[in-house]
Amino acid sequence: MWHPAAMPDIHGGAHSGASMVAVSPSVPEQSGAPVFVLSASRSGSTLMRFILDSHPDLACPPETDVTTACARLLHTWDILENAIAGQDAGQPGSSRALAAVRDTIDGIYGRYLRRRGKRRWCDKSLGSHHEAELAARLYPGAKFICLYRHCMDVIASGVEACPWGLHRFGFDGFTGNYPGNSVTAVGSYWLATVQSIMAFEESHPDVCHRVRYEDLVTAPEETAAAIFAFVDAEPMPGIARDCFRTPHEGNGPGDEEIWFTSGITADSVGCGVRVPTAALVPEVRQGVNEVLGRLGYRTVDDEWNALVGRVDVRADAAEGEQARAGGRTGRTGEPEAAVRAIGDRLRSRSEHELAEVCAVWPATAGQTVAIVAEGADGGHAELRWAFPALTDGPRGPAGSPVGDGPADQPVCTIIANPATWHTLLNGETNLVIEMTAGRLRVINRRDGHRIRSDEVHAIGWLLGLARVPLVREPGIHVPSHAVGDA
């Protein structure tokens, strides 16, 4: 194995103190301009890196921030060359300055390419969009891959990757503008970054190639083939499989999740439906929607959080994949089993208990609640529960599952995956914890500003998830022993 200290430099020499080492004839010389990936964080840039790096001619290392380094080198060149007062050595962006910086970068990457046995280098640093104009001037033949992902999915991924605070992935500079609001902080980061990339793409259309993350993961072979054709690289059939079998350098910045991934999947597409849209401040939401529309994505409306099943965030997705809460797929499996368990628990309540619930939470009387279990594959099942109606005379019929329910929309829809429903029913987690974490969504059309609505309280009590008696009026309360054996 060659040691870096003994590697020949770009001019064929060797480091001081090391013996001369000949470059193997099988190692190709550096050829072709570099490829830059411009992307916001949490948008699949590390997957893009793996795909590029798996090509026999392309080397894509961990994030090097090379474009930032180029800008710094230009600044250094300007200071040194103009240190003598009155000396006119040229401006930082002059051809002499650019040549000096390019020679430095070529020397560094030339040795790297020789070590890798590759011909062209690629960069996928997250901050490259800031200096994309400089990169285009340094390397007029460079190609730029502009990688985008739906904003709400980026927010969901960003918050998931930073559960203890937004302090990575470029988010830091935006948290101060929206303290206590991770949704808008990441959303504003996405908006600023994507606007920057799109502006460069629009001003340099001949050297830019647009890729949506959703296209990359749903049609990886076709998307990769188009990328290789754009960068003038040979096609590589099977790259979606081979990119996880090809060794990649791991000592550097990048998304850690991919190292524990075995293949390309579209499971995370649409994960942003759990992001509360109310937390996205109006001015940012307006800007986000404008950009989403330009990129061919679905915009974020008031019904966004009610989407359920296999949600495709692309505007041109098949209509059948854009099911909203209340749909039913007819698939069998875990969602149906979870809904059956919920129905059995609800049916176990006596008419007296059902009537007492409506007395304590009178707003639920006569209302219908939809309970949805959605599987990872997009399959989902739904149960609609009708609370009894209260009248001046005898109470109405006891609550019961009502199949597909009445034609009007349920006042409240509760959505979770089967695993979450089972852990709730088994008493292994707390309802509010699951809601706060986004694993359980509640869409309440009448009382959407509170996490603890009457419908949530009532369903929680009927399912045996509530333990604390709640007093509403003198003489009316829910006894805690009534749910002790549920």
N, C-alpha and C positions, 0 to 999 in steps of 0.2 A: 504493500500500500504506500502510495506517495504521501509524504508529509508536506504540508503547506510551505514549510521553511525551505524546502528543496525545490519548490516549483519554479520553473522559468518565468521571467516576466514577459511582458507583451513584446519586448524587443529581442527576446531569445536569450537573455542573460539569466543569471541566477542571483539569489539573495546573497548578501555578504556572509561569508563563513560557510556556505554550502557548496558542495561540488556541483559541477555542471550536470544537468539532467536533460537529456534529449526528449523532445516531445514525440510521443508515439505517432508514426505515420497514420495510424487509424483515427487519430483525433482530428476532426476537421478544423480548419481555420475559422475565425470569427467572420460571419457573413450576414449581411442584411441588417436593417435598422431594428431597434428594439420594439417591443410591444408593451403598451401601458394599459392597465385596467383601471378605469375610473369608476368608483363605486362608493356609496355610503356603506357604513358598517352594517353588519347583520343582513347583508344582501346576497350572500353566496359567493363572495370574492375568494374565499379560501378554496371552495369547490372549483371555481374557475382556475385558480392557481394549480390545483392538482391536475386538471385537464390539460392545461398548457404545458406543465412540467412533465407530463407523461409522453409528450411528443418527442421523438428522437432528435429533433433539431432545436427544440426550445427548452430553455432553462428558466424556471420561475422560482426564485428563492423565497424565503420568508420576507416579511416587510422590511425594506431597507431604508425607506424614506429618501430614495435617491434624488428625487426632484427637489426636495427641500435642501439636500446637500448641494445640489447644483446652484441653487439660489444663494446659499451661503458662500460657495466658492467664488461666484461672481462678485459678491460684496468684498470678499478678501482680495481678489484680483484688483478691484478698483482701488482699494486703500493702498496696496503695495505699489502698484504701477503709477499711482498719482501722488505718492508720498512726498516727492520733491515739488515744492511750490512752483507753479508755472509750467510744469511738465505736462504735456498733452499726450497721454498714453492711450487715449481712447475711452469711450464710455463703457459702462458695465455690460451693455448689451451689444457692443460692437462685434464685428466678425473676429477680431483678435481675441477679445474676451471669451467669446463662445468657443473658439478653437482651443483656447487654453483649458477651459473647463471640460470640453469634450475629450481632449487628450487624457486628462486625469481620470475621467470616468471609464474611458475605453481601456486604460491600463488596469484599473481595478477589475472590471468585468471580464477583460480578456483572460486574466489568470483564472478567474472563476469558471469561465466557459471551458478552458483547457482541462481543468480538473474534472468538470462534468462530462467532457466529451461532446459538447453541444456547440451549435453554430450561432444562436441568437439568444439574447437575454430578454426577459420579461419582468415587469414590475407591477405589483398589485398593492402597493402601499395605500392606505386609506386616505392619506392627505395629498395624493398626487394631483387631485383636481385643482388644488390651489395654485400649482405651478405647471399646469398643463400647457399653457401658452409658451412658457420657457422651454418645456420638453419638445414642443413642436419646432421651435427655432433651433434648438441644439441638434435635433435629428429630423431634418425635413422629410425623411422617408419613413418616420415612425408611424405605427398604426395604434389606434386607440379603441379599446373595447369599452363601451359605455354600458355598464351593468346597472339595472334598476330592479327594485322590488316594491311591492305595494306598501304604502306608508304604515297602515295599521298592522301589517304583519311584521314590519321592522320594529314598531313600538313594542309589540308583544314579545318579540325575540330579544330586544334590548333590555326590557324590564326583567325578563326571565334570566338573562345572562348577568344582570347586576342586581340581585335580590336585596343586597344590603346598602345600596346607594349607587347612583349613576356616576361612576368615577373612571370609566374606561370607554374605549371605542369612539372617542371624540365627543362624548356627551358633556364632558366637564364644563365647557364654556357656555353651555345652554342652561344648566341647572340653576344658575344664579338668577336668570331672567324669570324663571317660573318656579320659585322655591315651593317644595311640597307637591308639585304636580309633575310626576314622571312622564305622564302621557304627553303633555304639551311640550315638555323639555325635549323628549326624543323626537316628537313630531316636528318641532321647529328646527332641530338639527337636520332631520331628513329633508325638510323643505329647503333650507339654505344650501345643503350639499347637492341635492338633485338639481336645483336651479342653476348652480354653478356648472355642473356637468352638462346640462342641457344647453346652456349658453355656449360652452365650448363646442359641443356637438353641432350646433346650428351654424357656428362661424367656421367650422372646419369639416363640412359634410363628407369630403372626399377621403378623409383619413380616419373617420369614425364609423363604428359599427355598433348598432344598438342591440342589446340583449336584455330580455326580461328574465328574471330569476324563474318565474313560473314556466316560461317556455323551456328553460334549461333543464328543469327537473321533470317536466312532463314529456318532453321530446329531446332527451339529451344527445342522442346520436345525430339527429338532424341539425340541432342547434350547434353542436360542436363542429360538424362538417362545414357549416356556413362560416363559422369563426376561422377555421383553418384555411378555407378558401380566401377569406378576406385578408388574412395576414400572409398569404402566399406560401403556405406550408402544405406539405403533402397530406392527403386525407388519411385518417386513422380509424377505420371501422373497428368497433368494439371498444372505443375509448371510454365509454361510460362504465364498463366493467374493469378495464385495464388501469384506470386512474387510481383504483383502490388496491391494485396489485403491484404497482410501480413504487419503488422506494422514493421517498421525498425527505428533504432535509427538515428537521423539526426543531432545530435550536434557533428560534427567533419568533418574533411576534406573529400572531395569527389566531384564528378561531380554534380553540382546543377541542370542540365537540367532534370535528371531523375525524380526529385520530381514533375515535371509538365508534366509527360508522363503517358499515360494510358495503354500502351501495347507495345509489341515488334514488331517492323517493320523493314523492310530492305530498307527503303527510303533513308538512308544515304550511302548505298553501291554504290560506284562509284562517290561519290561527288567530289573526287579528280581530275576529268577530267577538272575542271575549274582552277586547279593550273597550272600556266605557267611553262612548262618544261624547257624553256630557262633560268629560274631563278635558276634551280638546277645545280650547278657548276659541270663540267664534272667528276671530281674525286669522288664527293659524289654520283652523278648519277650512276657511274659505280659500286660503292660499293652497292648502294641500289638495283640495278638490279640483282647483284649476289645473294644477300640475298633473294630478291623476288622470284627468280627462285627456290631456295632451299626450300622455303615455299609453293611452288605450286601456286604462283601468276603470273599474267601477268606483264611483264616488261614494263618499260616506254620508248617508242620509240618516234620518231619525229611526229608520227600521234596521240599521246596520246590526245592532246587537241581537236582533231577532232571527238572524240567518242561522240555519241549522243544516246539518248534513254535510255533504261534500260541497263546500263553497269555493267556487272559482272566482278569484278577484279580478280576472280579466273581463273587460267589457264585452268581448266577443265570445265568451264562454257559452256553451250550449245552455239553452233555457232550462232544461231538465236538471242541470247541475246548480241552479240558482234557487233551490228550494228554500222557502221561508218557514219559520216556525209554524207548525200546524200541518205540515206535510206528512206523508206516510209512505214508506218505501216498499213494504211487503217482503223485505228480506227477513230471514230468520237468523237467530243467533243471540249474542249477548244483549243487544238493545231490547229485544222482546222479552228475554228472561228478566231483565231489570224492571221493565214495566209491569210484568206479571207480579213480581215480588212487591212492588209498590201498590198495585191494585189489591193484592191479598191483604196487605197491611191496612189499607183504607177500608176495605169491606169488613174487617174484623171489628170495627167500631159499632157500638149499639146506637139505636135511634136516639136514646137519651143523650149519649155523648155528642152526637152530631148536632142535636138541638142546642146543647149547652155551648158548643163552639160558636154557633151563630149568635147566641145571646151575648157572649163575651166579645165577639168580633162581628157586630151587626152589619158592617159594611160588606161582609162576605155573603150574606143571605141572598140566595137566588143567583149568585154569580158562578161562572165556570172558570176553572183553572186548568191549563194544559201542562202536563208533565211529560217531558221529552227525555229519552235516553238516546244519545248519538254515539255510534261506533267510530273507530279510527278509520274505517274504510268508507265512511260516508253514509252507511246504513243507519237508520234511526227509526224508533218506534215512539208512539205518543199515546198517552192516556188523558182523557178529559174528565175532570171531576166536577160534578154539579153540587154546590152546597144547597141545603134545603132552603126554601123560601119561607120567611116569617110573615104571618098574617094576623089580623085581629082575632081570628077564631083559632081553631086547632092549627098546629104547625103543619107546614107542607110536608111532602114526601121526604124521606131520609136521603141524604146525599148518596151518590153512587157513580161509578164509572158510566160514561154515556157514549162510549165508542168514539166516533168522529166528532161528536158534540154538535151544538146548534150552528147555524150558518154564520152567526155573528162571531167576531173574534173574542177569544177568552180575555178576561180582564187582566189575567196574569199568566205568563208562561215561564216555567222553570226548566232549565236545560242543564244537563250534566252527562258525562260519559258513564257507561255502566259501572266501571270500577268505583267512581265517586259515589254513585247511588248505593252500591252495596256496602261501602265503608260507612256511609251515613246510617243505613238501616241497621248495621251491626254495632252502631255506637262507637266506632273507632275514630271518628272525627267530629268536628263541630260544623254546623250549618253555616255560621257566619264566617268561619275560617275558610271554608270552601268557596264562599261567595267572594270574599276579599281576595283570595288567590286567583280568582278567575276560572276556577275549575267548575264552578256552578254559576250559571247566569240566570238572573231574574229580570224579566221584562214586564214591568207593571205599567199599564197604560193609564192608570188613574192616580198612582202614588209613586211615580218613578224617582222622586228625589230622596227617598228614604230607603235604607237597606233593609229595615225591619218593617215591612208593610203588614197590614192585617192578613192578607192572603198567605204571606210567608209564615207568619205566626200560626195561623190556623192549620195549614198543611203540615208544618213542623210538629204541632201538637198531635195531629191525627196520625202521623207516622212514628210518633214516639221519640221525637228529637228534642222536644221541649221539656225541661225539668222544673222550671221555676213557676209557681202559680202567679197569675197575672190578675190583679184586681182592676176592674173597669168601673163598676157601679156597686154601691152597697148591696151586699147579698148576692152578687154575681161574681164568681171566680172559678177558675179551673183548678180542681184539686190535683196536687202533684202525684198522689197515689194512683190516679187514673191512668198514668202512662208508665208507671214503674215496671210493669211486666210486659210492656210492648216490645 
